[in-house]
Amino acid sequence: VSVNGVAALRLPQVNKGAAFTLEERKALHLSGLLPPTVKTMEQQVERCYGAYSQIPTNIEKYQYLRHLQERNEHLYYAFLAAHLAEVMPVIYTPTVGEACRKYSYMFNFPRGLSFSVDNISNADQIVGEYHLQDIRMIVVTDSSAILGIGDQGYGGMGIPIGKLALYTAAGGVSPFQTCPITLDVGTGREDL
């Protein structure tokens, strides 16, 4: 990846936060942009776990973890791997069902691809412009029957995001070779 400076800190696939070594900070022009002390990934995981443990509800924990994922994927997956049994019900069932129902209220960061009747004729272009090019695994949803709670429209994107996170944390699949996809095939729900 050819980014440096603030851009490297804003790209979740590159950002390692305080875990950037002094050499990496110099090479990526990060000197002065981070606290001066280098922290190991384990130290960062411990700090995140302290914050995570204080969060009272699973849906708020879900939001915390999604924000972490969109800020620093290295730390996110290190956190999941270190606490997988505890966080599995938060990043997937049962909490992901509630997250899907509230997705449009909680949406902060686009992730993956979405196809609908409005853009399907440009599918080749959309796939070609996706920022990750060596995709080896996709998880697709049409959001029509999410965990027994019915059609959730675009909110169903929480399902492929959660599944791919588990495949990475538990199965060793590289997150940089995955892509969550939502197919918007329409809905009978007026509120969506």
LINWOPE-V884948 format. One record per residue. N is the residue number from 1. PSI is psi in degrees with one decimal (* if undefined). NEAR is the number of other C-alpha atoms within 10 Angstrom. D_FIRST is the distance of its C-alpha to the first C-alpha in Angstrom with 2 decimals. Layout:
BEGIN
n->N psi->PSI near->NEAR d_first->D_FIRST
n->N psi->PSI near->NEAR d_first->D_FIRST
END
This chain:
BEGIN
n->1 psi->131.7 near->7 d_first->0.00
n->2 psi->62.4 near->7 d_first->3.76
n->3 psi->154.5 near->13 d_first->5.88
n->4 psi->177.8 near->17 d_first->8.90
n->5 psi->-145.2 near->16 d_first->12.44
n->6 psi->-35.2 near->14 d_first->13.75
n->7 psi->-36.9 near->14 d_first->10.84
n->8 psi->-30.3 near->19 d_first->9.00
n->9 psi->-19.9 near->20 d_first->12.41
n->10 psi->-13.9 near->16 d_first->12.84
n->11 psi->109.2 near->17 d_first->10.00
n->12 psi->-27.5 near->19 d_first->11.80
n->13 psi->-18.0 near->18 d_first->9.27
n->14 psi->-39.1 near->19 d_first->7.77
n->15 psi->129.8 near->20 d_first->11.23
n->16 psi->7.9 near->22 d_first->13.67
n->17 psi->-137.3 near->23 d_first->16.31
n->18 psi->-4.3 near->19 d_first->18.79
n->19 psi->-7.5 near->20 d_first->17.47
n->20 psi->129.4 near->20 d_first->15.01
n->21 psi->167.0 near->15 d_first->17.00
n->22 psi->-37.8 near->15 d_first->18.51
n->23 psi->-44.0 near->11 d_first->16.53
n->24 psi->-39.9 near->12 d_first->13.14
n->25 psi->-41.8 near->20 d_first->14.71
n->26 psi->-48.1 near->14 d_first->15.74
n->27 psi->-35.5 near->12 d_first->12.60
n->28 psi->8.5 near->18 d_first->10.61
n->29 psi->45.2 near->15 d_first->13.87
n->30 psi->-4.4 near->19 d_first->14.92
n->31 psi->129.8 near->15 d_first->18.41
n->32 psi->-9.3 near->10 d_first->21.00
n->33 psi->-11.8 near->13 d_first->18.90
n->34 psi->160.2 near->15 d_first->19.61
n->35 psi->146.7 near->10 d_first->22.94
n->36 psi->-24.1 near->11 d_first->23.68
n->37 psi->127.8 near->11 d_first->24.33
n->38 psi->132.1 near->15 d_first->21.67
n->39 psi->139.3 near->16 d_first->22.40
n->40 psi->163.6 near->15 d_first->21.74
n->41 psi->-37.6 near->18 d_first->20.39
n->42 psi->-40.6 near->14 d_first->24.05
n->43 psi->-39.1 near->13 d_first->25.32
n->44 psi->-39.4 near->19 d_first->23.06
n->45 psi->-43.6 near->21 d_first->24.20
n->46 psi->-42.7 near->14 d_first->27.76
n->47 psi->-44.3 near->11 d_first->27.44
n->48 psi->-38.1 near->17 d_first->26.09
n->49 psi->-36.6 near->14 d_first->28.89
n->50 psi->-43.5 near->11 d_first->31.40
n->51 psi->-45.1 near->12 d_first->30.37
n->52 psi->-41.5 near->17 d_first->30.19
n->53 psi->-21.7 near->10 d_first->33.66
n->54 psi->-9.9 near->9 d_first->35.16
n->55 psi->127.4 near->13 d_first->34.24
n->56 psi->-32.5 near->9 d_first->37.47
n->57 psi->156.0 near->11 d_first->36.62
n->58 psi->-34.3 near->19 d_first->34.37
n->59 psi->-33.8 near->19 d_first->33.19
n->60 psi->-35.2 near->15 d_first->32.15
n->61 psi->-40.2 near->20 d_first->30.40
n->62 psi->-47.5 near->22 d_first->28.60
n->63 psi->-42.7 near->17 d_first->27.48
n->64 psi->-46.4 near->15 d_first->26.40
n->65 psi->-38.2 near->21 d_first->24.24
n->66 psi->-40.2 near->21 d_first->22.72
n->67 psi->-39.7 near->15 d_first->21.87
n->68 psi->-43.2 near->18 d_first->20.35
n->69 psi->-39.5 near->19 d_first->18.24
n->70 psi->-6.9 near->18 d_first->17.01
n->71 psi->-39.6 near->21 d_first->16.38
n->72 psi->89.0 near->19 d_first->15.05
n->73 psi->-32.8 near->21 d_first->14.59
n->74 psi->-47.5 near->19 d_first->14.69
n->75 psi->-40.7 near->22 d_first->18.00
n->76 psi->-50.9 near->24 d_first->19.23
n->77 psi->-31.3 near->22 d_first->19.16
n->78 psi->-40.3 near->16 d_first->20.55
n->79 psi->-48.3 near->23 d_first->23.24
n->80 psi->-45.2 near->21 d_first->24.11
n->81 psi->-37.0 near->18 d_first->24.40
n->82 psi->-26.2 near->16 d_first->26.62
n->83 psi->35.1 near->14 d_first->28.83
n->84 psi->-48.2 near->17 d_first->28.58
n->85 psi->-37.3 near->11 d_first->32.33
n->86 psi->-37.1 near->10 d_first->32.72
n->87 psi->-13.1 near->19 d_first->29.86
n->88 psi->-45.6 near->20 d_first->30.26
n->89 psi->-9.7 near->14 d_first->33.05
n->90 psi->-43.6 near->23 d_first->31.03
n->91 psi->-14.9 near->28 d_first->27.83
n->92 psi->-144.2 near->21 d_first->29.98
n->93 psi->140.2 near->15 d_first->33.74
n->94 psi->-14.2 near->14 d_first->35.78
n->95 psi->-32.9 near->18 d_first->33.74
n->96 psi->-27.4 near->27 d_first->31.38
n->97 psi->-47.3 near->24 d_first->34.55
n->98 psi->-39.1 near->17 d_first->35.27
n->99 psi->-39.1 near->27 d_first->31.67
n->100 psi->-41.9 near->24 d_first->31.93
n->101 psi->-32.8 near->20 d_first->35.23
n->102 psi->11.0 near->15 d_first->33.77
n->103 psi->-45.9 near->19 d_first->30.31
n->104 psi->-25.1 near->14 d_first->30.97
n->105 psi->-26.9 near->10 d_first->32.27
n->106 psi->-6.4 near->13 d_first->29.36
n->107 psi->126.4 near->12 d_first->26.54
n->108 psi->-33.9 near->12 d_first->23.90
n->109 psi->131.1 near->11 d_first->20.52
n->110 psi->145.0 near->9 d_first->19.95
n->111 psi->131.9 near->13 d_first->18.54
n->112 psi->-161.2 near->19 d_first->18.72
n->113 psi->151.3 near->16 d_first->20.79
n->114 psi->128.3 near->20 d_first->24.39
n->115 psi->139.5 near->18 d_first->26.80
n->116 psi->178.9 near->14 d_first->30.28
n->117 psi->-23.8 near->10 d_first->33.08
n->118 psi->-23.0 near->8 d_first->31.62
n->119 psi->0.5 near->11 d_first->28.34
n->120 psi->-27.7 near->14 d_first->28.98
n->121 psi->-15.4 near->11 d_first->29.84
n->122 psi->20.5 near->11 d_first->26.23
n->123 psi->-43.1 near->14 d_first->24.78
n->124 psi->-42.9 near->9 d_first->23.18
n->125 psi->-43.9 near->11 d_first->21.45
n->126 psi->-47.0 near->15 d_first->20.36
n->127 psi->-42.0 near->12 d_first->18.89
n->128 psi->-28.1 near->11 d_first->17.20
n->129 psi->-3.1 near->10 d_first->15.57
n->130 psi->138.7 near->12 d_first->14.38
n->131 psi->-21.1 near->10 d_first->10.74
n->132 psi->127.8 near->15 d_first->10.69
n->133 psi->-19.8 near->13 d_first->12.03
n->134 psi->57.1 near->10 d_first->13.23
n->135 psi->128.2 near->13 d_first->15.83
n->136 psi->-17.6 near->12 d_first->18.59
n->137 psi->131.6 near->16 d_first->20.58
n->138 psi->151.8 near->15 d_first->21.80
n->139 psi->126.9 near->17 d_first->24.56
n->140 psi->141.0 near->19 d_first->26.63
n->141 psi->148.3 near->20 d_first->29.41
n->142 psi->5.5 near->22 d_first->31.97
n->143 psi->17.4 near->25 d_first->32.93
n->144 psi->-23.9 near->20 d_first->36.56
n->145 psi->63.3 near->13 d_first->37.77
n->146 psi->112.1 near->21 d_first->35.56
n->147 psi->36.1 near->16 d_first->37.09
n->148 psi->5.8 near->8 d_first->40.57
n->149 psi->4.5 near->12 d_first->40.04
n->150 psi->-169.0 near->14 d_first->39.84
n->151 psi->128.7 near->21 d_first->37.74
n->152 psi->9.0 near->24 d_first->35.06
n->153 psi->-143.7 near->27 d_first->33.43
n->154 psi->-23.9 near->23 d_first->29.77
n->155 psi->-20.9 near->23 d_first->30.38
n->156 psi->-9.0 near->30 d_first->30.22
n->157 psi->-23.1 near->29 d_first->26.41
n->158 psi->-28.5 near->27 d_first->26.89
n->159 psi->-56.6 near->26 d_first->28.07
n->160 psi->-31.6 near->22 d_first->25.03
n->161 psi->-46.8 near->23 d_first->22.74
n->162 psi->-43.3 near->20 d_first->25.14
n->163 psi->-44.8 near->19 d_first->25.63
n->164 psi->-33.8 near->22 d_first->21.98
n->165 psi->-41.8 near->25 d_first->21.68
n->166 psi->-40.8 near->21 d_first->24.70
n->167 psi->-34.1 near->15 d_first->23.45
n->168 psi->-52.4 near->19 d_first->20.39
n->169 psi->-39.7 near->22 d_first->22.50
n->170 psi->-26.8 near->15 d_first->25.55
n->171 psi->-5.9 near->11 d_first->24.49
n->172 psi->12.8 near->11 d_first->21.24
n->173 psi->132.4 near->16 d_first->19.38
n->174 psi->127.9 near->15 d_first->15.61
n->175 psi->-18.7 near->20 d_first->14.91
n->176 psi->1.7 near->16 d_first->11.72
n->177 psi->24.6 near->14 d_first->14.33
n->178 psi->157.9 near->23 d_first->16.85
n->179 psi->117.3 near->22 d_first->18.08
n->180 psi->140.8 near->22 d_first->21.17
n->181 psi->137.8 near->23 d_first->23.39
n->182 psi->131.2 near->23 d_first->26.56
n->183 psi->113.5 near->20 d_first->29.20
n->184 psi->99.2 near->19 d_first->31.51
n->185 psi->14.4 near->12 d_first->34.74
n->186 psi->166.7 near->15 d_first->36.97
n->187 psi->156.8 near->14 d_first->39.09
n->188 psi->-0.1 near->9 d_first->42.71
n->189 psi->119.9 near->10 d_first->41.98
n->190 psi->-31.8 near->5 d_first->43.01
n->191 psi->-10.4 near->7 d_first->41.16
n->192 psi->* near->12 d_first->37.76
END
